[in-house]
Amino acid sequence: MNKRHIAAAAAALALSITLAACSGSGDDSGSSASATAMSHIHGLGIDPSDQRLYVATHAGVYTPDAKGEPQLVGDSTDDFMGFTVAQDQTFYASGHPSQGGNKGLIKSTDAGKTWKALSLSGQSDFHSLDYAHGAVYGYDSTAGLLRTSKDGATWKDGAQLQAFDIAVSPKDPDLVLATTADGIARSSDGGKTFAKGTQPVMAFLSWRAQDALYGIDPSGGFHRSEDGGASWTKTATVPGGQPQALTAVDAEHVLAATGIGVYESKDGGNSWKQRLAVDSPTNP
């Protein structure tokens, strides 16, 4: 095995370990509520109506309070795995109820205060959700396939694949990217089929502007592509190493979560500022 293949295998293994650590739905006894929540982040978003940050976690959705400390939104402490902000105060999510099981697709129209079940309750756990072109795109980890829905109630099943995250082109509704252990897999038919993943290996992707596709690798390296993933430029390393989530708000505004914090960049990932600290389970 040559050095390049060894590096790729190591990156894939690190990614698998990272995501396995974040996918459990059990109880984290012995930690405070905020420490437990902020040590397992699964999604990030900014509400366009007021530019407030929202963090989807293993124990509910949180937002910074007046002092910049994480505050639970609403009263749900369920495990929010997939999470995306669609538009003003409108969020989609998935995951596990606190007592176990699968939530299917759920929706909030009051910025996470309350949630309504839309479909696939008890059946599906979407580990990645994206809202684009008036549709929900989801990677259903339970079935291992890409699904799309215009109304959140009825779904079109796409390809089966082992994916970690998905991103949809802001220009072309048929162009969908997925991160896999082999690299980035590409679909040009709306997720019906995917080509085999190609290097580089990325943990998460986010795509809000045509010339600003962002990716974060398993070690926290932050990358930008201006040509839809054909080539990449590493611009920085997000503090904290292994990533937990990535969301591009627009062409220059990006959010990333690692093991030590939620970070924000407003210059396309060249510099980062911590928005919220993350409490390590081993260092409460």
N, C-alpha and C positions, 0 to 999 in steps of 0.2 A: 504494500500500500504506500503510495507516494505522500509527500507532505501535504499536498492540497487535499487529498482524500481524507487523510487523518484529521486535518483541521475541520473539514466539513462534517465528518462523523462526530467529532467532539462538540461542534456547535449544535448539531442535531440532538445529541444526548443532553447537553445543557438545557436546550429548549424543552425537551420532554420532561426533565426533572422539574423545571420551573413551573410548567403548566400542570403537572401532576400535583404539585404542592398547592396549587391554587384551586383545584377542582373538587376538593372534598366538600361534603355537605354536613359533616358531623359537628358536634358542639365543641367549642374551644374552652373547656372549663379552666378556671384558674386565672383568667384574664378579665380585665375590666371591659365593659361594653365597647368603649371607644377604642381601646387597644386592640381588641379582637377585630373590630370592624376595619380599622385603618391598617391592619397588617395583612389583609387579604383584599386587594383591590381588583375589580374585574372590569370596570368601565369608567369613562370620564366624559363630561360634556359641559357645554356652556349654554344656558338658556338665552336665546336671542333677545327675549323681551326685556331682560334686565342685566344681562351679562354675568349672571351668578354661576359659580362653579358648582357642579354636582358630581359626586363620587359614589359609584355603585360598588358595594362591598359584600363580603361574606355575611354581614349582619345588618343589612339595610342600606338605604341611600343617605348620604351625608352632604352637607353644605357648610361652608365656613360661617360661624356666627360673627357678631360685631367685634369680637376679640381675635378672630382668625382661627378659632378652635372648631373642630368638627362637631356639627350639630345634626342629630337624626332628623330626617324629613319625614313627617307623618309618624305613624306608629308601627310600621312594618319592620321587623328585624329578620326577614327572610334573606336567603342567600341569592343575591342578584348576580347572575353570571353574565349573560348577554345584556347589553344596555346601549341605547342610542337616543340622542335628542333629535327629534324630527323637525320641530318648528316651535314657535312660541308656546311654552308650558306643556308641550306634547312630547312625551317620552314613550319609548317601547322598551320592554325588558323581558327577561326569562330567568330561569334558575330553579331554585328549590324552596318550597315552604320550610319553615323552621322545624317542622315535625317530620320532614322527609317527603320524597316524591318529586314530581316535576311540575313546574308551573305552566308549561306551554308558553304561548305569547300573551303578555299582558300589556295594558296601555294606561297611561296617566294623562289627563288633560288639565291637571292643576299642579304641574311641576313636581310630581312625585308624592304629593300629600296622600292621594288615594289612587288605587289601581283597580282596573276592571279586566277580568279574564276575557280574552277574545277567542282563543282556539287552542286545541291540542293539550288542554289541561290534563295532567296525569300521564301524558304520553311523551312529550318532547321537552328537551332541555337545549335551548339555543345558546351555545357558548360564544357566538359572535353574531351581532346584528348590525345592519347598515340600512339607512333609509335614504333612497335616492330615486329620482324620477317618479315620485309619487307612489313608490312601492317599498315594501319591506323585503330585504334580502337577509336570509338567516342560515347559519350553519348549524344544523340539528345534530348535536353530538350523540344523541341517543341512537339515531338511525345512521349516522355517518354520511349525511348528504346535504347538498345545497338546496334550499327551498326559497321560493319567492311568492309574495302575496300582494295584491293590490288593495285589499280591504282588511287584511289581518285575520280573516275568517276562513277563506278558502285558499288552498296552496297549490302551486305547481312544483312537483318534485323534479330536481335536477340530478346531477351526477353524484355518485357515491365516491368519497375520497376521505383520507385522513388529514384533516386540516386543523389549524390552530386559530386562524383569523381570516377574515375576508375584507375586501375593499372593492367598491364599485366606481367605475370611471364617472366623473361628473359630467362628461360629454356624451358618452355612449352607454345606454342602459344594458347592452349586451356584453360589455367588457367587464369581467369580474376576475379579480385576482385572489388567490388563496395562499397563505403561508403553510408550507409542509416541511417535513424533515429533509426532503430533497432540495428544497428551495421554493421559489415562487411559481405556483401553477397558474396558468392563464386560460380563461374561457372567453371565447368570442361569440357565444350563442346564449348568453344570459344564464350560464351555469348548467346547461344541459350536458356539456362535456368539458373536460379540462385536459390540457396538455400536461405531460409530466413536469414536475417542478424542476426549475433550473436555478443555479446559483445566482445571487447569494442567498444564504439562509437568513430569513427574518423571523422574528417572533411575532411582530404586529405590523400592520400597514394601516394607513389612513390617507384618503384622497378627496380633497374638497375643491381643489383648483386644478385645471387640466395640466398645467406645467409645474405642479407641486405635489407629487406623490411622495409620501414620507414613510419610512420604515425604521424600525429599531431592531437591532440584532440581539441574540441571546445574552450578550455581555453588556448591553446598554449602549452600544454604538449607534449613533443617530445618523440616518442617511436620507438624502434627497435625490429624487429622479425628476428630470424635466421632460422626459420622453416616454412616460408611461411604463417605466421599469426596464427599458432596454439597457440603460446604463445608470450607475449610481455614484454619488459623491458623498463620502462621509464628512460631516460638518462638525461633529462634536461627540462627546460621550456624556450621556445623562448621568448625573451623580447617583450612586447607589447600585450600579451594576445591573443584575438581572431585572428585566422589565416586567411589569404587571399589566400595563395598559398603555394605549396610545390613541390620541384623537387630534386630528387637524380641525381647527375651527374655520380657518380660511387659509389663504396662500402663505401667510406669514405667522399666524397665531396657532401654536401647537401646545398640547398638553401631554405629559408623559408621567407614568407612575413607576417607581422602582421600589426596592425594599426599604428605602429610607425616607421617601417622600413623594408628594405630588409636585411636579415641576411644570413651569410655564415658560414658553418662549414666544416673543413677539417679533422676532427677527429671523424667522425661518429655521430656527434650531441652532443658530450660531452661539447664542448665550441663553442661560437658563436661570430662573429664579424659583426658589421653593415657595409653594403656596400653602401646603399642609405637610406637617411631619407625619411619618409613619412609625408606629411603635412596633419594634420587633417582638415576636412572641417570647424570645429568649432574653429580651432586655426590656421588660415592661416599665 
